[in-house]
Every structure is written in C-alpha cells, then in structure tokens.
Amino acid sequence: MKFIDEATVNIYAGDGGNGIASFRREKYEPMGGPNGGDGGNGGSIYFESDENINTLIDFRFVKNYRAKRGENGRSSECYGARGEDLVLKVPVGTVISERQTEETIADFKLHGQKILVAKGGKGGLGNVHFKSSINRTPRQCTQGDAGEEFEIYLELKVLADVGLLGMPNAGKSSLIRSISAAKPKVADYPFTTLQPNLGVVKIDMQRSFVVADIPGLIEGAADGHGLGHQFLRHLSRTKLLLHILDIAPYDDSIDPVLEAKAIIKELGKYSENIANKERWLVLNKIDLINDIDSVRNAILKKLDWTGKVFCISAINGKGCKELTYEIMKHIELKKNNYEKI
C-alpha cells in the first residue's frame, strides 16, 4: 500500500431539521391549538484514531464528507429524528488543522481518541414553543441551523522514540534492519527508502523503543529538493535523533563532514524545534576502514562535535547492540525526569 501522510478534505456537518407550524384538528376538538414539533439536530463529524491504520490514503480518493441532516418536525408534537453522526478513522499520530487559519483542531497521540471536529446544526423550533396566553394560535416556527463546515488539512506524524537522519545511502535502512524486525529495502544506490519505516527495537521482555527511518536528505531538502523534505515532519515527535554518517563513501569526492554540515543546515531551515532536539552522531561502515580512531578524530575535529559519538557497522551489527542499550537508557532517563516534574 502506498504511504500517504497528508491530505486535504472538506467536511460538512448535518444541518438541523426545520420546525413546523401545525394545529391539532380532531373530530371533537376542531380548535385544538398548536402542536408543531421541533426539527432534529444535524449529525456531527468525529475523527477517531485507530492503531490498525497506518496511512491517510483513503482521504486521497474521497474529498468531501457529509453527516446526515436532521429530519423536519411533524405535527402532534413529533420531533424530527437526529441526523446520524459520521465517524472517520485516522492513524495514531494524525494532526488535523483548519486549512485557512492553520489552527490545530485535533492531535491524535493515543489509540481510540475520538474528537468532535464539526458540530451538527441545531434543529428548528415548532410552533408549540410560541404559544402563550396572548398568542393562542402561533404560526411562527424556526429553520434549523446550518452545520459547521471546514476545509481541513490532515497530517500524519509517525510516533517514534528515535529518528534516523542522514544522506541517501548512509546506511539508515541497514541499521534499522540490524536492530529491529523491520525489513526496509536496502540496495547500493541512493533513495532506496521512499517512505518512512518503523521498527521496534526490543531490549528485553519489558523494554523496547520505536525507531523511524525516513528517506535520505540532500542539500536543499527544506526547500523541496529530493524526497526527505516531505517526511521531516515525522521527526517532530521523536525524543532523540541519530545522525548516521557514512565514513566510507563509495566516491572519493564525497566528504562526510560536508554532508553532515549540510544535514544540520537543512534541519535548522526546516524547523527550529527539530534542529534543537538531542542528536547523536553515528559513524557507520567502520568495517571498511582500517584506522578507525584517526578517521573518527578527524571527523569530530572538523565538525567541532562535543556530543555523543558511536562507531558501528550496520551491515554486520558491530557496535549496534551497545548503541541500542545507550538509546534505551536515554529514553528511560528522559521518561523518569518527566515523571518527577
């Protein structure tokens, strides 16, 4: 199934039914008085998160969604039936915003969340409400209110603890294959990853975390170049970023340091929030390097790097287990600090 992580749709809540003006007319009560019923309320539109859905593809094919209108009132003080609500399912991680104002309407972070997005119109009043001692035969009734309608933008941001950053062919897919059960495509050419991949890394029976592999970035990604800019949003919810750096590029003209600086620049251009997230440097493909220490020290000096650094080989798993243990410790520490606040 094609991965779709954004869509724009129109939603229309149901209008309220109209109230009516009617009078009781029976054999022995020809002047029975008003008995017009109210119109029913229009149906509302709800969105509900479902962990069994992982894409917004359904919203690419259907652009307009309408809830049922409330029925009109009837005589004998019969109220119109309420319009049926419309419940639309979205993946966990979906953010819904109003298209014009960009105001966030709903943010689904948990399975089973159900949020009202467009409220149905209120039903009109029948003439039975307007009778009084000085108005015995009211002929007034009111129309039902219109339901709310919006053009909304749905954006899916995957829920992952750790996000992988890096240029195409840096080894992100190989790493996620090595540390989790996910099996993204791996090949010896750039842009093998065309959509985000999620993998669950299991440390033991009770401890695990989720890692997200997004398509590789290139210089100019924040301005729309390449593929990665479409998926940078998926890094916004992560607790930690792993910057994967290929220290044994296939072409001698490629400088890993310049690639790392280009990634850092693109993050800052795209989102200050993502750029300020904690980021660890992961030097990949150490199996192809003879003098690892000298290469490592040279890269760190040129980058003026002071954060955490790990040297791994994603293809054979060297150093990967130590990396996952450190990530788990970091996530647990963050969680404990948050709970103490």
TIROTOR-801039 format. One record per residue (C-alpha): x, y, z; residue in three letters. Coordinates in Angstrom, 2 decimals. Each point is the difference from the previous one (the first is absolute). Example, Ala and Ser with C-alpha at 12.3 -4.5 7.8 and 13.67 -1.06 7.14 Angstrom:
// TIROTOR-801039
<east=12.30&north=-4.50&up=7.80&residu=ALA>
<east=1.37&north=3.44&up=-0.66&residu=SER>
END
This chain:
// TIROTOR-801039
<east=0.00&north=0.00&up=0.00&residu=MET>
<east=1.29&north=3.44&up=-0.88&residu=LYS>
<east=0.95&north=2.11&up=3.02&residu=PHE>
<east=-2.02&north=3.22&up=0.11&residu=ILE>
<east=0.74&north=2.39&up=2.85&residu=ASP>
<east=-1.99&north=3.12&up=-0.92&residu=GLU>
<east=-3.38&north=0.82&up=-1.49&residu=ALA>
<east=-2.44&north=2.89&up=-0.33&residu=THR>
<east=-3.75&north=-0.67&up=0.23&residu=VAL>
<east=-3.27&north=1.87&up=0.49&residu=ASN>
<east=-2.33&north=-1.01&up=2.83&residu=ILE>
<east=-3.64&north=1.04&up=0.38&residu=TYR>
<east=-1.95&north=-0.66&up=3.19&residu=ALA>
<east=-3.72&north=-0.59&up=-0.47&residu=GLY>
<east=-2.45&north=2.90&up=0.06&residu=ASP>
<east=-2.69&north=0.04&up=2.64&residu=GLY>
<east=-3.53&north=-0.94&up=-1.11&residu=GLY>
<east=-2.66&north=2.71&up=-0.20&residu=ASN>
<east=-2.72&north=0.44&up=2.59&residu=GLY>
<east=-3.56&north=0.12&up=-1.34&residu=ILE>
<east=-3.20&north=1.91&up=0.75&residu=ALA>
<east=-2.98&north=-2.29&up=0.32&residu=SER>
<east=-3.23&north=-0.15&up=2.03&residu=PHE>
<east=-1.93&north=-2.78&up=1.64&residu=ARG>
<east=-3.15&north=-0.77&up=-1.98&residu=ARG>
<east=-2.14&north=-2.88&up=1.26&residu=GLU>
<east=-3.68&north=-0.84&up=-0.21&residu=LYS>
<east=-0.94&north=1.46&up=3.36&residu=TYR>
<east=2.84&north=2.49&up=0.24&residu=GLU>
<east=0.02&north=2.06&up=-3.18&residu=PRO>
<east=1.96&north=2.77&up=1.75&residu=MET>
<east=2.50&north=-2.14&up=1.86&residu=GLY>
<east=2.89&north=2.44&up=-0.06&residu=GLY>
<east=3.58&north=-0.15&up=-1.28&residu=PRO>
<east=1.82&north=-3.33&up=-0.11&residu=ASN>
<east=2.91&north=0.51&up=-2.42&residu=GLY>
<east=3.11&north=-1.95&up=0.98&residu=GLY>
<east=3.66&north=0.99&up=-0.07&residu=ASP>
<east=2.45&north=-1.00&up=-2.68&residu=GLY>
<east=2.72&north=-2.50&up=0.89&residu=GLY>
<east=3.60&north=1.06&up=0.52&residu=ASN>
<east=2.40&north=-0.59&up=-2.88&residu=GLY>
<east=2.63&north=-2.72&up=0.22&residu=GLY>
<east=3.50&north=0.96&up=1.15&residu=SER>
<east=3.34&north=-1.13&up=-1.43&residu=ILE>
<east=2.47&north=-1.70&up=2.30&residu=TYR>
<east=3.52&north=-1.25&up=-0.67&residu=PHE>
<east=1.29&north=-3.04&up=1.86&residu=GLU>
<east=3.54&north=-1.35&up=0.14&residu=SER>
<east=0.59&north=-3.66&up=-0.83&residu=ASP>
<east=3.34&north=-1.75&up=0.45&residu=GLU>
<east=-0.95&north=-2.49&up=-2.72&residu=ASN>
<east=0.19&north=2.75&up=-2.64&residu=ILE>
<east=3.40&north=1.31&up=-1.08&residu=ASN>
<east=-0.72&north=2.30&up=-2.94&residu=THR>
<east=-2.37&north=2.78&up=-1.08&residu=LEU>
<east=-0.48&north=-1.52&up=-3.43&residu=ILE>
<east=-3.82&north=-0.22&up=0.30&residu=ASP>
<east=-0.19&north=3.79&up=0.22&residu=PHE>
<east=1.78&north=0.33&up=-3.35&residu=ARG>
<east=-2.92&north=-1.60&up=-1.86&residu=PHE>
<east=-2.97&north=1.58&up=1.81&residu=VAL>
<east=0.22&north=3.76&up=0.46&residu=LYS>
<east=-3.43&north=0.86&up=1.42&residu=ASN>
<east=-1.63&north=-1.45&up=3.11&residu=TYR>
<east=-3.55&north=0.85&up=1.11&residu=ARG>
<east=-1.90&north=-0.99&up=3.11&residu=ALA>
<east=-3.77&north=-0.59&up=-0.19&residu=LYS>
<east=-2.46&north=2.88&up=0.26&residu=ARG>
<east=-2.54&north=0.01&up=2.83&residu=GLY>
<east=-3.60&north=-0.80&up=-0.95&residu=GLU>
<east=-2.64&north=2.71&up=0.01&residu=ASN>
<east=-2.49&north=0.13&up=2.86&residu=GLY>
<east=-3.50&north=-1.44&up=-0.42&residu=ARG>
<east=-3.46&north=0.66&up=1.34&residu=SER>
<east=-1.25&north=-1.43&up=3.30&residu=SER>
<east=3.16&north=1.35&up=1.61&residu=GLU>
<east=2.12&north=-2.64&up=-1.75&residu=CYS>
<east=3.63&north=1.03&up=-0.05&residu=TYR>
<east=2.13&north=-0.75&up=-3.03&residu=GLY>
<east=2.65&north=-2.72&up=0.27&residu=ALA>
<east=3.56&north=1.04&up=0.70&residu=ARG>
<east=2.41&north=-0.29&up=-2.90&residu=GLY>
<east=2.48&north=-2.88&up=0.26&residu=GLU>
<east=3.53&north=0.96&up=1.01&residu=ASP>
<east=2.90&north=-0.73&up=-2.31&residu=LEU>
<east=3.13&north=-1.55&up=1.57&residu=VAL>
<east=3.17&north=0.05&up=-2.11&residu=LEU>
<east=2.98&north=-2.17&up=0.94&residu=LYS>
<east=3.56&north=1.33&up=-0.15&residu=VAL>
<east=3.40&north=-1.44&up=0.98&residu=PRO>
<east=1.47&north=0.73&up=3.41&residu=VAL>
<east=2.28&north=3.01&up=-0.42&residu=GLY>
<east=-2.36&north=1.98&up=-2.25&residu=THR>
<east=-0.29&north=3.76&up=0.49&residu=VAL>
<east=-3.08&north=1.78&up=-1.36&residu=ILE>
<east=0.07&north=3.73&up=-0.65&residu=SER>
<east=-2.30&north=2.53&up=-1.63&residu=GLU>
<east=1.35&north=0.66&up=-3.49&residu=ARG>
<east=-0.42&north=3.76&up=-0.15&residu=GLN>
<east=1.02&north=1.01&up=3.54&residu=THR>
<east=2.42&north=-2.94&up=0.54&residu=GLU>
<east=-1.45&north=-0.30&up=3.51&residu=GLU>
<east=0.39&north=-3.47&up=1.48&residu=THR>
<east=-3.37&north=-1.67&up=0.61&residu=ILE>
<east=1.09&north=-3.45&up=1.19&residu=ALA>
<east=3.21&north=-1.89&up=0.74&residu=ASP>
<east=-0.32&north=-3.78&up=0.34&residu=PHE>
<east=2.77&north=-1.48&up=2.11&residu=LYS>
<east=-1.80&north=-3.05&up=1.41&residu=LEU>
<east=-2.07&north=-2.85&up=-1.40&residu=HIS>
<east=-3.77&north=0.48&up=0.33&residu=GLY>
<east=-0.06&north=3.77&up=0.40&residu=GLN>
<east=-3.27&north=1.41&up=-1.34&residu=LYS>
<east=-0.25&north=3.73&up=-0.62&residu=ILE>
<east=-2.88&north=2.14&up=-1.28&residu=LEU>
<east=1.20&north=2.02&up=-2.99&residu=VAL>
<east=-3.23&north=1.35&up=-1.58&residu=ALA>
<east=-3.19&north=0.42&up=2.05&residu=LYS>
<east=-3.40&north=-0.61&up=-1.53&residu=GLY>
<east=-2.54&north=2.82&up=-0.18&residu=GLY>
<east=-2.72&north=0.36&up=2.62&residu=LYS>
<east=-3.55&north=-0.90&up=-1.03&residu=GLY>
<east=-2.57&north=2.75&up=-0.47&residu=GLY>
<east=-2.90&north=0.58&up=2.39&residu=LEU>
<east=-3.58&north=-0.98&up=-0.74&residu=GLY>
<east=-2.87&north=2.41&up=0.70&residu=ASN>
<east=-0.87&north=-1.82&up=3.23&residu=VAL>
<east=2.81&north=2.03&up=1.64&residu=HIS>
<east=-1.56&north=3.32&up=-0.90&residu=PHE>
<east=-3.46&north=-0.40&up=1.56&residu=LYS>
<east=-0.90&north=2.26&up=2.87&residu=SER>
<east=-3.02&north=1.47&up=1.71&residu=SER>
<east=-0.10&north=2.82&up=-2.52&residu=ILE>
<east=1.03&north=-2.04&up=-3.03&residu=ASN>
<east=-2.22&north=-3.07&up=-0.15&residu=ARG>
<east=0.65&north=-0.77&up=-3.66&residu=THR>
<east=3.67&north=0.67&up=-0.69&residu=PRO>
<east=1.06&north=-0.54&up=-3.56&residu=ARG>
<east=3.69&north=0.59&up=0.66&residu=GLN>
<east=2.55&north=-2.74&up=-0.40&residu=CYS>
<east=3.72&north=0.16&up=-0.58&residu=THR>
<east=2.36&north=-1.52&up=-2.53&residu=GLN>
<east=2.75&north=-2.37&up=1.08&residu=GLY>
<east=3.51&north=1.37&up=0.41&residu=ASP>
<east=2.65&north=-0.85&up=-2.56&residu=ALA>
<east=2.63&north=-2.53&up=1.02&residu=GLY>
<east=3.63&north=0.99&up=0.26&residu=GLU>
<east=2.16&north=-0.48&up=-3.06&residu=GLU>
<east=3.75&north=0.17&up=-0.42&residu=PHE>
<east=2.75&north=-0.60&up=-2.46&residu=GLU>
<east=2.46&north=-1.95&up=2.09&residu=ILE>
<east=3.57&north=-1.16&up=-0.40&residu=TYR>
<east=0.97&north=-3.42&up=1.34&residu=LEU>
<east=3.66&north=-0.59&up=0.72&residu=GLU>
<east=1.42&north=-3.29&up=1.26&residu=LEU>
<east=3.02&north=0.19&up=2.27&residu=LYS>
<east=1.23&north=-3.46&up=0.92&residu=VAL>
<east=0.42&north=-0.71&up=3.69&residu=LEU>
<east=3.56&north=-1.16&up=0.56&residu=ALA>
<east=2.48&north=0.37&up=2.85&residu=ASP>
<east=3.05&north=0.26&up=-2.27&residu=VAL>
<east=0.38&north=1.50&up=-3.48&residu=GLY>
<east=2.77&north=-0.82&up=-2.47&residu=LEU>
<east=1.60&north=2.85&up=-1.96&residu=LEU>
<east=2.48&north=-0.20&up=-2.81&residu=GLY>
<east=0.80&north=0.39&up=-3.65&residu=MET>
<east=-1.26&north=-2.59&up=-2.49&residu=PRO>
<east=1.98&north=-3.25&up=0.24&residu=ASN>
<east=1.37&north=0.86&up=3.45&residu=ALA>
<east=-1.20&north=-3.35&up=1.36&residu=GLY>
<east=-3.21&north=0.98&up=1.84&residu=LYS>
<east=-2.02&north=-2.86&up=-1.45&residu=SER>
<east=2.80&north=-2.45&up=0.73&residu=SER>
<east=0.09&north=1.18&up=3.61&residu=LEU>
<east=-3.74&north=-0.39&up=0.56&residu=ILE>
<east=0.18&north=-3.48&up=-1.55&residu=ARG>
<east=2.86&north=-0.87&up=2.33&residu=SER>
<east=-1.60&north=1.13&up=3.28&residu=ILE>
<east=-3.68&north=-0.76&up=-0.64&residu=SER>
<east=-2.31&north=-2.37&up=-1.86&residu=ALA>
<east=-0.79&north=2.63&up=-2.65&residu=ALA>
<east=1.19&north=-0.89&up=-3.49&residu=LYS>
<east=0.26&north=3.17&up=-2.11&residu=PRO>
<east=1.52&north=-0.20&up=-3.46&residu=LYS>
<east=3.80&north=0.09&up=-0.08&residu=VAL>
<east=2.05&north=0.49&up=-3.18&residu=ALA>
<east=3.27&north=1.54&up=-1.18&residu=ASP>
<east=-1.61&north=3.12&up=-1.51&residu=TYR>
<east=-1.48&north=3.17&up=1.55&residu=PRO>
<east=-3.69&north=0.48&up=0.96&residu=PHE>
<east=-0.83&north=-3.66&up=0.63&residu=THR>
<east=-2.28&north=1.26&up=2.80&residu=THR>
<east=-3.02&north=1.73&up=-1.53&residu=LEU>
<east=-2.24&north=0.05&up=3.07&residu=GLN>
<east=0.50&north=-0.02&up=3.79&residu=PRO>
<east=0.66&north=-3.38&up=1.59&residu=ASN>
<east=-0.65&north=-0.79&up=3.66&residu=LEU>
<east=1.83&north=-2.68&up=1.96&residu=GLY>
<east=-0.45&north=-1.17&up=3.58&residu=VAL>
<east=3.31&north=-0.60&up=1.74&residu=VAL>
<east=-0.44&north=-2.52&up=2.81&residu=LYS>
<east=2.60&north=0.18&up=2.76&residu=ILE>
<east=-1.64&north=-2.62&up=2.21&residu=ASP>
<east=-3.49&north=-1.25&up=0.83&residu=MET>
<east=-1.09&north=3.24&up=1.65&residu=GLN>
<east=2.08&north=2.66&up=-1.77&residu=ARG>
<east=-0.18&north=1.18&up=-3.59&residu=SER>
<east=-0.08&north=3.14&up=-2.10&residu=PHE>
<east=-1.13&north=1.01&up=-3.49&residu=VAL>
<east=2.40&north=1.31&up=-2.63&residu=VAL>
<east=-1.01&north=1.80&up=-3.22&residu=ALA>
<east=2.00&north=-0.09&up=-3.21&residu=ASP>
<east=-0.92&north=2.85&up=-2.38&residu=ILE>
<east=1.19&north=0.50&up=-3.58&residu=PRO>
<east=3.49&north=1.46&up=-0.27&residu=GLY>
<east=0.49&north=3.74&up=-0.06&residu=LEU>
<east=2.00&north=1.99&up=-2.50&residu=ILE>
<east=1.11&north=3.61&up=-0.02&residu=GLU>
<east=-3.02&north=2.18&up=-0.67&residu=GLY>
<east=-2.46&north=-2.49&up=1.50&residu=ALA>
<east=-1.73&north=2.68&up=2.09&residu=ALA>
<east=-0.68&north=1.88&up=-3.24&residu=ASP>
<east=-1.57&north=-3.03&up=-1.66&residu=GLY>
<east=2.96&north=-1.79&up=-1.58&residu=HIS>
<east=0.18&north=-3.77&up=0.13&residu=GLY>
<east=-2.41&north=-2.15&up=2.01&residu=LEU>
<east=0.86&north=0.56&up=3.64&residu=GLY>
<east=-1.67&north=3.41&up=0.36&residu=HIS>
<east=-3.39&north=-1.70&up=-0.37&residu=GLN>
<east=0.70&north=-2.13&up=3.06&residu=PHE>
<east=1.92&north=2.33&up=2.34&residu=LEU>
<east=-3.27&north=0.49&up=1.89&residu=ARG>
<east=0.33&north=-3.54&up=1.30&residu=HIS>
<east=3.02&north=1.03&up=2.08&residu=LEU>
<east=-1.99&north=2.60&up=1.96&residu=SER>
<east=-1.30&north=-2.50&up=2.60&residu=ARG>
<east=3.25&north=-1.92&up=0.55&residu=THR>
<east=1.93&north=0.19&up=3.27&residu=LYS>
<east=3.40&north=-0.53&up=-1.61&residu=LEU>
<east=1.59&north=0.34&up=-3.44&residu=LEU>
<east=2.76&north=-2.25&up=-1.28&residu=LEU>
<east=2.09&north=1.72&up=-2.67&residu=HIS>
<east=1.35&north=-2.86&up=-2.14&residu=ILE>
<east=3.23&north=0.91&up=-1.78&residu=LEU>
<east=1.58&north=-2.15&up=-2.70&residu=ASP>
<east=3.73&north=0.15&up=0.72&residu=ILE>
<east=0.87&north=-2.25&up=-2.95&residu=ALA>
<east=-1.86&north=1.57&up=-2.95&residu=PRO>
<east=0.00&north=-1.77&up=-3.34&residu=TYR>
<east=1.47&north=3.09&up=-1.72&residu=ASP>
<east=3.27&north=1.60&up=1.14&residu=ASP>
<east=-1.36&north=3.43&up=-0.90&residu=SER>
<east=-2.67&north=-0.25&up=2.73&residu=ILE>
<east=0.96&north=1.66&up=3.29&residu=ASP>
<east=-1.90&north=-1.42&up=3.03&residu=PRO>
<east=0.61&north=3.19&up=1.96&residu=VAL>
<east=-1.56&north=2.22&up=-2.66&residu=LEU>
<east=-2.96&north=-2.41&up=-0.18&residu=GLU>
<east=-0.47&north=0.21&up=3.77&residu=ALA>
<east=0.08&north=3.80&up=-0.08&residu=LYS>
<east=-2.54&north=0.03&up=-2.84&residu=ALA>
<east=-2.40&north=-2.14&up=2.05&residu=ILE>
<east=0.36&north=2.27&up=3.04&residu=ILE>
<east=-0.67&north=3.04&up=-2.20&residu=LYS>
<east=-3.15&north=-1.55&up=-1.49&residu=GLU>
<east=-1.40&north=-0.84&up=3.43&residu=LEU>
<east=0.40&north=3.60&up=1.11&residu=GLY>
<east=-1.70&north=1.29&up=-3.14&residu=LYS>
<east=-2.92&north=-2.38&up=0.34&residu=TYR>
<east=-0.79&north=0.17&up=3.72&residu=SER>
<east=1.70&north=1.57&up=3.00&residu=GLU>
<east=-1.76&north=-2.56&up=2.21&residu=ASN>
<east=1.52&north=-2.95&up=-1.87&residu=ILE>
<east=3.41&north=1.68&up=-0.28&residu=ALA>
<east=0.13&north=0.42&up=3.79&residu=ASN>
<east=-0.79&north=-3.63&up=0.78&residu=LYS>
<east=2.76&north=-2.08&up=1.55&residu=GLU>
<east=2.04&north=-1.59&up=-2.77&residu=ARG>
<east=2.62&north=-2.73&up=0.15&residu=TRP>
<east=2.60&north=-0.56&up=-2.70&residu=LEU>
<east=0.22&north=-3.57&up=-1.29&residu=VAL>
<east=2.97&north=-0.78&up=-2.24&residu=LEU>
<east=-0.98&north=-2.89&up=-2.25&residu=ASN>
<east=1.94&north=-2.49&up=-2.18&residu=LYS>
<east=2.96&north=-0.35&up=2.31&residu=ILE>
<east=0.54&north=-3.46&up=-1.51&residu=ASP>
<east=1.40&north=1.76&up=-3.08&residu=LEU>
<east=2.49&north=2.15&up=1.95&residu=ILE>
<east=3.41&north=-1.19&up=1.20&residu=ASN>
<east=0.93&north=2.80&up=2.42&residu=ASP>
<east=-3.35&north=0.80&up=1.61&residu=ILE>
<east=1.38&north=2.19&up=2.80&residu=ASP>
<east=1.79&north=2.43&up=-2.29&residu=SER>
<east=-2.98&north=0.34&up=-2.33&residu=VAL>
<east=-2.34&north=0.47&up=2.97&residu=ARG>
<east=2.18&north=2.67&up=1.61&residu=ASN>
<east=0.43&north=1.87&up=-3.29&residu=ALA>
<east=-3.77&north=0.12&up=-0.59&residu=ILE>
<east=-0.78&north=1.15&up=3.55&residu=LEU>
<east=2.63&north=2.73&up=-0.20&residu=LYS>
<east=-1.31&north=1.36&up=-3.31&residu=LYS>
<east=-3.58&north=-0.08&up=1.28&residu=LEU>
<east=1.00&north=1.43&up=3.39&residu=ASP>
<east=-2.22&north=-2.73&up=1.42&residu=TRP>
<east=-0.45&north=-0.21&up=3.78&residu=THR>
<east=-2.99&north=-2.34&up=0.22&residu=GLY>
<east=-0.19&north=-3.78&up=0.21&residu=LYS>
<east=1.69&north=-2.01&up=-2.74&residu=VAL>
<east=-0.37&north=-3.68&up=-0.96&residu=PHE>
<east=1.92&north=-2.04&up=-2.55&residu=CYS>
<east=-1.95&north=-2.85&up=-1.58&residu=ILE>
<east=-0.28&north=-2.26&up=-2.98&residu=SER>
<east=-3.69&north=-0.39&up=-0.81&residu=ALA>
<east=0.69&north=-2.72&up=-2.55&residu=ILE>
<east=1.57&north=-2.44&up=2.50&residu=ASN>
<east=-1.46&north=1.39&up=3.23&residu=GLY>
<east=3.29&north=1.08&up=1.60&residu=LYS>
<east=-0.66&north=2.62&up=2.67&residu=GLY>
<east=-3.78&north=-0.07&up=-0.59&residu=CYS>
<east=-0.90&north=-1.78&up=3.24&residu=LYS>
<east=1.97&north=2.52&up=2.09&residu=GLU>
<east=-1.76&north=2.82&up=-1.87&residu=LEU>
<east=-3.48&north=-1.40&up=0.72&residu=THR>
<east=0.79&north=-0.41&up=3.71&residu=TYR>
<east=1.10&north=3.64&up=0.22&residu=GLU>
<east=-3.15&north=1.14&up=-1.80&residu=ILE>
<east=-2.19&north=-1.99&up=2.41&residu=MET>
<east=1.78&north=1.53&up=3.00&residu=LYS>
<east=-0.45&north=3.48&up=-1.46&residu=HIS>
<east=-3.74&north=-0.50&up=-0.62&residu=ILE>
<east=-0.57&north=-1.41&up=3.49&residu=GLU>
<east=1.92&north=2.88&up=1.56&residu=LEU>
<east=-2.04&north=2.54&up=-1.91&residu=LYS>
<east=-3.21&north=-1.72&up=1.03&residu=LYS>
<east=1.00&north=-0.08&up=3.69&residu=ASN>
<east=0.96&north=3.67&up=-0.05&residu=ASN>
<east=-3.34&north=0.88&up=-1.60&residu=TYR>
<east=-1.96&north=-1.97&up=2.63&residu=GLU>
<east=1.80&north=1.82&up=2.84&residu=LYS>
<east=-1.05&north=3.42&up=-1.31&residu=ILE>
END
